[in-house]
Amino acid sequence: MSLDIQIRTLQSRDAAAVAVLAFQLGYERSSDQIVDWIRQLNPASQMAYVATRNDEVVGWIEVSIVHHLQSDRHSLIGGLVVKDGTRGAGIGRLLCAQVEQWSRDQGLDTIRVTSRSTREAAHRFYLRDGYRQTKLSAVFEKALEPDPASKRGTAEAVPPQTTSNA
């Protein structure tokens, strides 16, 4: 396979192709949701790129700056996918190189990526690309119920409970 790949910033016109690739990664995102995400993008702290071949989107990557209390600032690859049938041709490596450069340009010296435990081929890719596994984690998620205060149409804070010794 000829590797005539261009890497460029994600644009709204890429939304449909990016949605298809997100589905290949296991996530359902509509084109409209992706366009909304692009509109809210803050390039100072988050970026996304696509890989194209003959104007066809064949991969994408998203990266953001993480600034937690317990660790130094670093960049985090939030998603990387290369189209089925084009994997193994170096497209993922090109996308990673792009976000690594973006991270350096932001003054960062560490980039991290998380990968589902079942994605063994992805793990091999990252290890070949110079990443090292630093820990195993489980991810927990909780769906939040709407705030009862918002149901009343008010954002008033509920006063704390107090006790009296009187």
N, C-alpha and C positions, 0 to 999 in steps of 0.2 A: 504494500500500500504506500503510495507516494505521500509524503508528509508536507503538503503545501498548506500549512495551518497559519492563520492569523489570530492573534490575541488582541482583544479590544474590550473597552468598557461595556458592560451590559446596558442595553437601551430598551426603551419601551417596545420597539418593533420586534424584539427578541422574545417577548413574553410567551407566545404560544409554544415556541420550541423549548423554552426553558421549562414550561409547565410539563411538557411531555417527558423531558429528562428528569424532572423532579419525581415524576411518577415512577420512572425506572429506578430511582433511588428509594422509592417506597413512600413517598409523600404526595398527597393530593393537594395541588395548588392550582387555582384557576388562572387564566391569563389576566383577568381583572385584578386578582389578588397580587399577582406579580407586578403589574403596572403600579398599583398602589404602593407596594414595597419600594419600588424604584423611586417613586416620587418622594418618599420619606427618607431616602438614603442620605446620610451625612458623610460625604467623602473624607472628612477629616478623621472619622472614627470607624468607617465601614466602607467596603468596596466590593464590587462584583465584576467579574470578567467573563466573557464568552470566548470559546475557541470556534473559529469558523473555517470551513473548507468550501471554496466556491460559493461563498455567501450563505452556506447552510451551517446553522449552529450545531456543533458536534460535541460540545462540552461546556460546562460552566463551573465557576468556583466563587465562593463568597468568603470574605474575611472581615473580621472586626477586631477592634482593640478592646482588650479586657483589662479592667482596672479594679482589682479586688483588694480589700483591706489586707488579706493574708498573703498576697504574692505580688511580685513585681509586675508592672505593666507588660503585657505580651499580646501578640496577635493570635487569633483563634480562627482556624478554618472551620466555618460553620457548615459548609457543604461543598462537595466536589463530585461531579458525575461526568462521565464520558459516555457517549452514545453506544448502545449495544452494537457490536459489529465493527467498532473502530477502536476498541480498547486494545492496549498493548502496542500501540504505534507511537507512543511518546507524547500524546496530547495531554494527559494528566500531568506529566513532568513539566511541560510548557506552562500550564496553568499554575502549578505550584511555584515555578520560578517567578512568574508575574507577581503573585501575592507575597513571595519572599522579598522581592525588590520593593514592593509597596510598603511592607513592614519596615524594611531598612530606612526608607524615605521618611517614615513616621518616627524614626529614632528608636526603634525597637530592636532588641537583639535575640529574641526568642519567639518562635512560632509553634503553636500547638495544634493538634487535631484530635478529635475524638472519633471513634469508629465502632459501630455496633459489633459485638462479639462474634456474630455469625458471618461477618464480612472478611473472611480469611484472605481472600485475594487482595483486598484493599490493605490489609495489614502488611502483607508481603510487599506491596507497592511502596508503602511509606518507609518500611525498613530498608528497602533497596535505595530509596531516595535520601537516606541519611537521617531520618527520624529515628528516635529510639523510644521504646515503650517505657514509660515511667511509672505507670500504675494501672490497676484494674479498678473499675468503678461500676456501680449500679446507678441507674437514673430513676428518680422518683418524681412523680408528677401528681398534682392535686388540682382537680377542677374546682374553681372558686364559685361559690353561690353569689348571686347579686347581693350587694350591700343592702340590708333592710332600710337604711336611711335613704338610699336612692329610690326605693319604691315609694316613699312618702313624698318624693319630689323635693327633698331638702338634703343638704350636705352637712347638716349640723352634727357636731361631734356629740357622742354620748358621754355625759359626765362620768368620771370614775366613781365606783362605789366607795363610800366612806363608812367608817364605823364610829360610833359615838360611845363614850363611857359615861354619859350623863344619865 
